[in-house]
């Protein structure tokens, strides 16, 4: 049985949709990351939740890439 968190195609789809939504004028996650890089002045709890929500698909994608590269392989 294949777990959803290990489904590469689904994770890529999540990155392209939830991760980057809304797309205009710039992807939401990029705006939040710029805000954090600028010192995160004025960020409220909802803004941090937004970063987690839009960033989680990318964390799962990085996890899958590291597993496929053998970083988390069995010893």
PDB file as gemmi writes it, atoms N, CA and C in Angstrom:
CRYST1    1.000    1.000    1.000  90.00  90.00  90.00 P 1                      
ATOM      1  N   UNK A   1       0.842  -1.178   0.000  1.00  0.00           N  
ATOM      2  CA  UNK A   1       0.000   0.000   0.000  1.00  0.00           C  
ATOM      3  C   UNK A   1       0.887   1.241   0.000  1.00  0.00           C  
ATOM      4  N   UNK A   2       0.622   2.141  -0.938  1.00  0.00           N  
ATOM      5  CA  UNK A   2       1.420   3.346  -1.076  1.00  0.00           C  
ATOM      6  C   UNK A   2       0.828   4.473  -0.242  1.00  0.00           C  
ATOM      7  N   UNK A   3       1.665   5.099   0.549  1.00  0.00           N  
ATOM      8  CA  UNK A   3       1.203   6.217   1.366  1.00  0.00           C  
ATOM      9  C   UNK A   3       1.131   7.487   0.530  1.00  0.00           C  
ATOM     10  N   UNK A   4       0.213   8.353   0.876  1.00  0.00           N  
ATOM     11  CA  UNK A   4       0.023   9.607   0.147  1.00  0.00           C  
ATOM     12  C   UNK A   4       1.266  10.485   0.255  1.00  0.00           C  
ATOM     13  N   UNK A   5       1.911  10.526   1.418  1.00  0.00           N  
ATOM     14  CA  UNK A   5       3.089  11.378   1.586  1.00  0.00           C  
ATOM     15  C   UNK A   5       4.288  10.887   0.788  1.00  0.00           C  
ATOM     16  N   UNK A   6       4.206   9.693   0.221  1.00  0.00           N  
ATOM     17  CA  UNK A   6       5.283   9.153  -0.606  1.00  0.00           C  
ATOM     18  C   UNK A   6       4.945   9.167  -2.091  1.00  0.00           C  
ATOM     19  N   UNK A   7       3.811   9.737  -2.455  1.00  0.00           N  
ATOM     20  CA  UNK A   7       3.379   9.800  -3.852  1.00  0.00           C  
ATOM     21  C   UNK A   7       4.002  11.031  -4.517  1.00  0.00           C  
ATOM     22  N   UNK A   8       5.051  10.813  -5.299  1.00  0.00           N  
ATOM     23  CA  UNK A   8       5.807  11.907  -5.906  1.00  0.00           C  
ATOM     24  C   UNK A   8       4.943  12.784  -6.795  1.00  0.00           C  
ATOM     25  N   UNK A   9       4.111  12.181  -7.611  1.00  0.00           N  
ATOM     26  CA  UNK A   9       3.272  12.964  -8.529  1.00  0.00           C  
ATOM     27  C   UNK A   9       2.298  13.861  -7.768  1.00  0.00           C  
ATOM     28  N   UNK A  10       1.713  13.344  -6.715  1.00  0.00           N  
ATOM     29  CA  UNK A  10       0.785  14.135  -5.910  1.00  0.00           C  
ATOM     30  C   UNK A  10       1.506  15.288  -5.212  1.00  0.00           C  
ATOM     31  N   UNK A  11       2.686  15.037  -4.689  1.00  0.00           N  
ATOM     32  CA  UNK A  11       3.450  16.077  -3.998  1.00  0.00           C  
ATOM     33  C   UNK A  11       3.845  17.179  -4.973  1.00  0.00           C  
ATOM     34  N   UNK A  12       4.251  16.822  -6.182  1.00  0.00           N  
ATOM     35  CA  UNK A  12       4.585  17.835  -7.191  1.00  0.00           C  
ATOM     36  C   UNK A  12       3.352  18.651  -7.545  1.00  0.00           C  
ATOM     37  N   UNK A  13       2.208  17.993  -7.676  1.00  0.00           N  
ATOM     38  CA  UNK A  13       0.960  18.706  -7.947  1.00  0.00           C  
ATOM     39  C   UNK A  13       0.621  19.668  -6.813  1.00  0.00           C  
ATOM     40  N   UNK A  14       0.814  19.238  -5.575  1.00  0.00           N  
ATOM     41  CA  UNK A  14       0.570  20.108  -4.426  1.00  0.00           C  
ATOM     42  C   UNK A  14       1.508  21.315  -4.430  1.00  0.00           C  
ATOM     43  N   UNK A  15       2.764  21.102  -4.794  1.00  0.00           N  
ATOM     44  CA  UNK A  15       3.723  22.210  -4.862  1.00  0.00           C  
ATOM     45  C   UNK A  15       3.300  23.230  -5.911  1.00  0.00           C  
ATOM     46  N   UNK A  16       2.845  22.737  -7.052  1.00  0.00           N  
ATOM     47  CA  UNK A  16       2.465  23.638  -8.137  1.00  0.00           C  
ATOM     48  C   UNK A  16       1.141  24.349  -7.889  1.00  0.00           C  
ATOM     49  N   UNK A  17       0.283  23.778  -7.072  1.00  0.00           N  
ATOM     50  CA  UNK A  17      -1.017  24.404  -6.817  1.00  0.00           C  
ATOM     51  C   UNK A  17      -1.020  25.103  -5.460  1.00  0.00           C  
ATOM     52  N   UNK A  18      -1.077  24.359  -4.387  1.00  0.00           N  
ATOM     53  CA  UNK A  18      -1.140  24.945  -3.050  1.00  0.00           C  
ATOM     54  C   UNK A  18       0.134  25.711  -2.709  1.00  0.00           C  
ATOM     55  N   UNK A  19       1.262  25.184  -3.101  1.00  0.00           N  
ATOM     56  CA  UNK A  19       2.533  25.820  -2.766  1.00  0.00           C  
ATOM     57  C   UNK A  19       2.710  27.196  -3.370  1.00  0.00           C  
ATOM     58  N   UNK A  20       2.276  27.379  -4.609  1.00  0.00           N  
ATOM     59  CA  UNK A  20       2.470  28.652  -5.286  1.00  0.00           C  
ATOM     60  C   UNK A  20       1.222  29.534  -5.325  1.00  0.00           C  
ATOM     61  N   UNK A  21       0.073  29.025  -4.913  1.00  0.00           N  
ATOM     62  CA  UNK A  21      -1.170  29.803  -4.998  1.00  0.00           C  
ATOM     63  C   UNK A  21      -1.169  30.933  -3.986  1.00  0.00           C  
ATOM     64  N   UNK A  22      -1.785  32.067  -4.227  1.00  0.00           N  
ATOM     65  CA  UNK A  22      -2.209  32.570  -5.529  1.00  0.00           C  
ATOM     66  C   UNK A  22      -0.993  32.950  -6.373  1.00  0.00           C  
ATOM     67  N   UNK A  23      -1.142  32.872  -7.662  1.00  0.00           N  
ATOM     68  CA  UNK A  23      -0.018  33.018  -8.582  1.00  0.00           C  
ATOM     69  C   UNK A  23       0.325  34.465  -8.921  1.00  0.00           C  
ATOM     70  N   UNK A  24      -0.657  35.358  -8.876  1.00  0.00           N  
ATOM     71  CA  UNK A  24      -0.429  36.748  -9.281  1.00  0.00           C  
ATOM     72  C   UNK A  24      -0.715  37.687  -8.131  1.00  0.00           C  
ATOM     73  N   UNK A  25       0.025  38.709  -7.901  1.00  0.00           N  
ATOM     74  CA  UNK A  25       1.131  39.250  -8.693  1.00  0.00           C  
ATOM     75  C   UNK A  25       2.437  38.470  -8.514  1.00  0.00           C  
ATOM     76  N   UNK A  26       2.577  37.741  -7.427  1.00  0.00           N  
ATOM     77  CA  UNK A  26       3.703  36.824  -7.248  1.00  0.00           C  
ATOM     78  C   UNK A  26       3.215  35.659  -6.401  1.00  0.00           C  
ATOM     79  N   UNK A  27       3.864  34.502  -6.523  1.00  0.00           N  
ATOM     80  CA  UNK A  27       3.457  33.372  -5.681  1.00  0.00           C  
ATOM     81  C   UNK A  27       3.495  33.739  -4.200  1.00  0.00           C  
ATOM     82  N   UNK A  28       2.488  33.319  -3.483  1.00  0.00           N  
ATOM     83  CA  UNK A  28       2.287  33.702  -2.094  1.00  0.00           C  
ATOM     84  C   UNK A  28       3.471  33.310  -1.211  1.00  0.00           C  
ATOM     85  N   UNK A  29       3.996  32.110  -1.412  1.00  0.00           N  
ATOM     86  CA  UNK A  29       5.100  31.642  -0.571  1.00  0.00           C  
ATOM     87  C   UNK A  29       6.340  32.491  -0.786  1.00  0.00           C  
ATOM     88  N   UNK A  30       6.571  32.952  -2.012  1.00  0.00           N  
ATOM     89  CA  UNK A  30       7.739  33.794  -2.270  1.00  0.00           C  
ATOM     90  C   UNK A  30       7.619  35.132  -1.555  1.00  0.00           C  
ATOM     91  N   UNK A  31       6.417  35.700  -1.534  1.00  0.00           N  
ATOM     92  CA  UNK A  31       6.192  36.948  -0.809  1.00  0.00           C  
ATOM     93  C   UNK A  31       6.445  36.787   0.678  1.00  0.00           C  
ATOM     94  N   UNK A  32       5.983  35.672   1.232  1.00  0.00           N  
ATOM     95  CA  UNK A  32       6.194  35.413   2.661  1.00  0.00           C  
ATOM     96  C   UNK A  32       7.668  35.183   2.968  1.00  0.00           C  
ATOM     97  N   UNK A  33       8.372  34.460   2.094  1.00  0.00           N  
ATOM     98  CA  UNK A  33       9.799  34.224   2.321  1.00  0.00           C  
ATOM     99  C   UNK A  33      10.597  35.521   2.219  1.00  0.00           C  
ATOM    100  N   UNK A  34      10.219  36.400   1.316  1.00  0.00           N  
ATOM    101  CA  UNK A  34      10.865  37.717   1.231  1.00  0.00           C  
ATOM    102  C   UNK A  34      10.617  38.506   2.513  1.00  0.00           C  
ATOM    103  N   UNK A  35       9.402  38.414   3.025  1.00  0.00           N  
ATOM    104  CA  UNK A  35       9.043  39.111   4.255  1.00  0.00           C  
ATOM    105  C   UNK A  35       9.891  38.599   5.424  1.00  0.00           C  
ATOM    106  N   UNK A  36      10.052  37.282   5.519  1.00  0.00           N  
ATOM    107  CA  UNK A  36      10.870  36.689   6.576  1.00  0.00           C  
ATOM    108  C   UNK A  36      12.333  37.088   6.403  1.00  0.00           C  
ATOM    109  N   UNK A  37      12.819  37.060   5.160  1.00  0.00           N  
ATOM    110  CA  UNK A  37      14.209  37.438   4.893  1.00  0.00           C  
ATOM    111  C   UNK A  37      14.462  38.906   5.240  1.00  0.00           C  
ATOM    112  N   UNK A  38      13.423  39.717   5.163  1.00  0.00           N  
ATOM    113  CA  UNK A  38      13.542  41.124   5.501  1.00  0.00           C  
ATOM    114  C   UNK A  38      13.403  41.403   6.989  1.00  0.00           C  
ATOM    115  N   UNK A  39      13.304  40.383   7.801  1.00  0.00           N  
ATOM    116  CA  UNK A  39      13.240  40.567   9.241  1.00  0.00           C  
ATOM    117  C   UNK A  39      11.911  40.190   9.856  1.00  0.00           C  
ATOM    118  N   UNK A  40      10.920  39.881   9.051  1.00  0.00           N  
ATOM    119  CA  UNK A  40       9.598  39.435   9.519  1.00  0.00           C  
ATOM    120  C   UNK A  40       8.912  40.469  10.407  1.00  0.00           C  
ATOM    121  N   UNK A  41       9.211  41.736  10.179  1.00  0.00           N  
ATOM    122  CA  UNK A  41       8.587  42.795  10.967  1.00  0.00           C  
ATOM    123  C   UNK A  41       7.100  42.882  10.668  1.00  0.00           C  
ATOM    124  N   UNK A  42       6.297  42.811  11.699  1.00  0.00           N  
ATOM    125  CA  UNK A  42       4.853  42.925  11.550  1.00  0.00           C  
ATOM    126  C   UNK A  42       4.140  41.635  11.209  1.00  0.00           C  
ATOM    127  N   UNK A  43       4.856  40.514  11.190  1.00  0.00           N  
ATOM    128  CA  UNK A  43       4.188  39.239  10.884  1.00  0.00           C  
ATOM    129  C   UNK A  43       3.373  38.786  12.089  1.00  0.00           C  
ATOM    130  N   UNK A  44       2.148  38.420  11.819  1.00  0.00           N  
ATOM    131  CA  UNK A  44       1.256  37.906  12.851  1.00  0.00           C  
ATOM    132  C   UNK A  44       1.232  36.382  12.794  1.00  0.00           C  
ATOM    133  N   UNK A  45       0.528  35.775  13.733  1.00  0.00           N  
ATOM    134  CA  UNK A  45       0.426  34.318  13.781  1.00  0.00           C  
ATOM    135  C   UNK A  45      -0.165  33.758  12.488  1.00  0.00           C  
ATOM    136  N   UNK A  46      -1.146  34.426  11.922  1.00  0.00           N  
ATOM    137  CA  UNK A  46      -1.764  33.952  10.678  1.00  0.00           C  
ATOM    138  C   UNK A  46      -0.768  33.951   9.525  1.00  0.00           C  
ATOM    139  N   UNK A  47       0.181  34.886   9.534  1.00  0.00           N  
ATOM    140  CA  UNK A  47       1.203  34.921   8.489  1.00  0.00           C  
ATOM    141  C   UNK A  47       2.159  33.741   8.616  1.00  0.00           C  
ATOM    142  N   UNK A  48       2.507  33.386   9.845  1.00  0.00           N  
ATOM    143  CA  UNK A  48       3.369  32.220  10.057  1.00  0.00           C  
ATOM    144  C   UNK A  48       2.639  30.934   9.672  1.00  0.00           C  
ATOM    145  N   UNK A  49       1.346  30.870   9.968  1.00  0.00           N  
ATOM    146  CA  UNK A  49       0.540  29.716   9.557  1.00  0.00           C  
ATOM    147  C   UNK A  49       0.515  29.612   8.035  1.00  0.00           C  
ATOM    148  N   UNK A  50       0.423  30.751   7.372  1.00  0.00           N  
ATOM    149  CA  UNK A  50       0.454  30.799   5.912  1.00  0.00           C  
ATOM    150  C   UNK A  50       1.756  30.228   5.358  1.00  0.00           C  
ATOM    151  N   UNK A  51       2.869  30.568   5.992  1.00  0.00           N  
ATOM    152  CA  UNK A  51       4.168  30.051   5.559  1.00  0.00           C  
ATOM    153  C   UNK A  51       4.194  28.527   5.691  1.00  0.00           C  
ATOM    154  N   UNK A  52       3.694  28.023   6.802  1.00  0.00           N  
ATOM    155  CA  UNK A  52       3.659  26.572   7.018  1.00  0.00           C  
ATOM    156  C   UNK A  52       2.730  25.910   6.004  1.00  0.00           C  
ATOM    157  N   UNK A  53       1.554  26.490   5.799  1.00  0.00           N  
ATOM    158  CA  UNK A  53       0.577  25.908   4.878  1.00  0.00           C  
ATOM    159  C   UNK A  53       1.107  25.842   3.447  1.00  0.00           C  
ATOM    160  N   UNK A  54       1.662  26.934   2.965  1.00  0.00           N  
ATOM    161  CA  UNK A  54       2.143  26.971   1.587  1.00  0.00           C  
ATOM    162  C   UNK A  54       3.509  26.309   1.429  1.00  0.00           C  
ATOM    163  N   UNK A  55       4.262  26.179   2.518  1.00  0.00           N  
ATOM    164  CA  UNK A  55       5.583  25.578   2.443  1.00  0.00           C  
ATOM    165  C   UNK A  55       5.623  24.081   2.659  1.00  0.00           C  
ATOM    166  N   UNK A  56       4.578  23.525   3.262  1.00  0.00           N  
ATOM    167  CA  UNK A  56       4.577  22.096   3.581  1.00  0.00           C  
ATOM    168  C   UNK A  56       4.736  21.184   2.355  1.00  0.00           C  
ATOM    169  N   UNK A  57       4.087  21.469   1.221  1.00  0.00           N  
ATOM    170  CA  UNK A  57       4.323  20.603   0.054  1.00  0.00           C  
ATOM    171  C   UNK A  57       5.786  20.582  -0.382  1.00  0.00           C  
ATOM    172  N   UNK A  58       6.485  21.699  -0.242  1.00  0.00           N  
ATOM    173  CA  UNK A  58       7.895  21.743  -0.618  1.00  0.00           C  
ATOM    174  C   UNK A  58       8.752  20.943   0.363  1.00  0.00           C  
ATOM    175  N   UNK A  59       8.379  20.942   1.627  1.00  0.00           N  
ATOM    176  CA  UNK A  59       9.082  20.123   2.620  1.00  0.00           C  
ATOM    177  C   UNK A  59       8.914  18.647   2.279  1.00  0.00           C  
ATOM    178  N   UNK A  60       7.688  18.251   1.898  1.00  0.00           N  
ATOM    179  CA  UNK A  60       7.462  16.859   1.503  1.00  0.00           C  
ATOM    180  C   UNK A  60       8.256  16.503   0.249  1.00  0.00           C  
ATOM    181  N   UNK A  61       8.350  17.443  -0.711  1.00  0.00           N  
ATOM    182  CA  UNK A  61       9.106  17.196  -1.936  1.00  0.00           C  
ATOM    183  C   UNK A  61      10.593  17.028  -1.631  1.00  0.00           C  
ATOM    184  N   UNK A  62      11.131  17.873  -0.777  1.00  0.00           N  
ATOM    185  CA  UNK A  62      12.540  17.745  -0.382  1.00  0.00           C  
ATOM    186  C   UNK A  62      12.773  16.410   0.307  1.00  0.00           C  
ATOM    187  N   UNK A  63      11.830  15.994   1.146  1.00  0.00           N  
ATOM    188  CA  UNK A  63      11.923  14.705   1.837  1.00  0.00           C  
ATOM    189  C   UNK A  63      11.986  13.550   0.835  1.00  0.00           C  
ATOM    190  N   UNK A  64      11.107  13.586  -0.173  1.00  0.00           N  
ATOM    191  CA  UNK A  64      11.085  12.526  -1.186  1.00  0.00           C  
ATOM    192  C   UNK A  64      12.391  12.501  -1.974  1.00  0.00           C  
ATOM    193  N   UNK A  65      12.904  13.681  -2.325  1.00  0.00           N  
ATOM    194  CA  UNK A  65      14.166  13.749  -3.069  1.00  0.00           C  
ATOM    195  C   UNK A  65      15.302  13.155  -2.244  1.00  0.00           C  
ATOM    196  N   UNK A  66      15.349  13.494  -0.956  1.00  0.00           N  
ATOM    197  CA  UNK A  66      16.412  12.953  -0.099  1.00  0.00           C  
ATOM    198  C   UNK A  66      16.293  11.439   0.060  1.00  0.00           C  
ATOM    199  N   UNK A  67      15.074  10.933   0.128  1.00  0.00           N  
ATOM    200  CA  UNK A  67      14.877   9.482   0.221  1.00  0.00           C  
ATOM    201  C   UNK A  67      15.356   8.806  -1.052  1.00  0.00           C  
ATOM    202  N   UNK A  68      15.024   9.386  -2.206  1.00  0.00           N  
ATOM    203  CA  UNK A  68      15.437   8.784  -3.483  1.00  0.00           C  
ATOM    204  C   UNK A  68      16.945   8.868  -3.690  1.00  0.00           C  
ATOM    205  N   UNK A  69      17.589   9.889  -3.102  1.00  0.00           N  
ATOM    206  CA  UNK A  69      19.039   9.997  -3.194  1.00  0.00           C  
ATOM    207  C   UNK A  69      19.748   9.064  -2.215  1.00  0.00           C  
ATOM    208  N   UNK A  70      19.000   8.473  -1.304  1.00  0.00           N  
ATOM    209  CA  UNK A  70      19.570   7.527  -0.369  1.00  0.00           C  
ATOM    210  C   UNK A  70      20.068   8.151   0.928  1.00  0.00           C  
ATOM    211  N   UNK A  71      19.748   9.418   1.153  1.00  0.00           N  
ATOM    212  CA  UNK A  71      20.199  10.072   2.377  1.00  0.00           C  
ATOM    213  C   UNK A  71      19.550   9.431   3.596  1.00  0.00           C  
ATOM    214  N   UNK A  72      18.276   9.052   3.472  1.00  0.00           N  
ATOM    215  CA  UNK A  72      17.546   8.428   4.569  1.00  0.00           C  
ATOM    216  C   UNK A  72      17.440   6.917   4.369  1.00  0.00           C  
ATOM    217  N   UNK A  73      18.370   6.342   3.629  1.00  0.00           N  
ATOM    218  CA  UNK A  73      18.320   4.921   3.335  1.00  0.00           C  
ATOM    219  C   UNK A  73      18.582   4.068   4.568  1.00  0.00           C  
ATOM    220  N   UNK A  74      18.292   2.794   4.433  1.00  0.00           N  
ATOM    221  CA  UNK A  74      18.509   1.847   5.526  1.00  0.00           C  
ATOM    222  C   UNK A  74      20.003   1.583   5.668  1.00  0.00           C  
ATOM    223  N   UNK A  75      20.431   1.398   6.892  1.00  0.00           N  
ATOM    224  CA  UNK A  75      21.861   1.150   7.154  1.00  0.00           C  
ATOM    225  C   UNK A  75      22.123  -0.304   7.418  1.00  0.00           C  
TER     226      UNK A  75                                                      
END                                                                             
